């Protein structure tokens, strides 16, 4: 420990799964006493539980005696969950590469800002899960009502973002959202600069006469050279609202997307925000899916709905194996987008691989996870069922499932997934590996209120909500 570290607790625990939940609950009370807001505690509960389970299940042979230490350490801007043991040597990074679908490792990496593993030689090994906090969060100041920001009247220029703008983006986000913005990496200028250098982020900013960043809109890519992007981090400084900056930034970044020849750009907006929907419709975007919004806390039902739009679609002509049940709606979406697809029927001839290839992505702060199937194996149904069971046991209330529409087995297997309680949510057009059928499984009810800005959007929303209701009955 350093002079800046403040030990909140350190305990030695027997390597017994039955003790994991009591340890988790004890650490949660310690963190609450230290000043961590109640809304943030479920995420720390997840880290403590997964760290303890990882050690209990991997550091000692079944039935063998063992113990480990767990410490909770507060620092000026972060909390560290530290687990040390003298059990079997292991490198969790190698373990993750051997089995990238391990739910425990995926969840730890998703919620922790840093996962640090150290070999201690004769001292065993140390796993440190670091979660950064806003300044002063552990010692919050007295609440005070902030005055309305002054209305800015100076001129604003919209231009491509540079690495030098990264600190300004963090300040702009703070002015608009404090430290509550969901995509936390944008608060770290060095990370934003790395994304810009790697071309994983392409951004447009609004800068005032003093050179401050007062607005931003970006495109995020899954990998360098990807031909599809996600609209990201759309924000305007409160002092500059009412000047039409949001629409100008959106138009600027989508114009850049067109000049890059992208196959598609996806944008997600509040399903009750008709003005935001109209702006996208005016840009030529099309409604493609209705998704549950993020959950306010781990284990809670999602709040509201998000309407997903797709712009563009200049990729190659693709084959589509649409489930007969949803073929009419899928055709309506693709026709609305002006895309030509080769509708195929080949489920009978399709043969699964030996093992399913999938990607599991956990978003614990949003109360959701995403499973994307790249190729079906003989174990596809069992693999998804097992992941869903583990995710829901850990308080993940919403699981999104993406199925490749270019694979003939999707026609048959989508029906089996719906029998598991998944419901139709829409389509992801021109995703990284082609078009994707989106299904969703929910624990609990989701507010159904939706206000759409087009007849197509209304028809899609009505259809998805009806499918969601059917899925809920099947789960019951």
Buried (B, 14 or more C-beta within 10 A) or exposed (E): EEEEBBEBBEEEBEBEEEEBEEBBEBBBEBBBEBEBEEEBBBBBBBBBBBBBBBBBEBBBEEEEEBBBBBBBBBBEEBBBBBBBBBBEEBEBEEBBEEEEBBBBBBBBBBBBBEBEEEEEEEEBBBBBBBBBBBEEBBEEEEEEEEEEEEEBEEEBEBEEBEBEBBBBBBBBBBBBEEEEBEEBBBBBBEBBBBBBEEEBBBBBBBBBEEEBBBBBBBBBBEEEEBBBBBBBBBBBBBBBBEBEBBBBBBBBBBEBBBEEEBBBBBBBBBBBBBEBBEBBBEBBBBBBBBBBBBBEBBBBBBBBBBBBBBBBBEBEEBBBBBBEBBEEBBBBBBEBBEBEBEEBEEBEEBEBEEEBBBBBEBBBBBBBBBBBBEBBBEBBBEBBBEBBEBBBEBBBBBBBBBBBBBBBBBBBBBEEBBEBBBBBBBBBBBBBBBBBBBBBBBBEEBBBEBBBBBEBBBBBBEBBBEBBEEBBEEEE
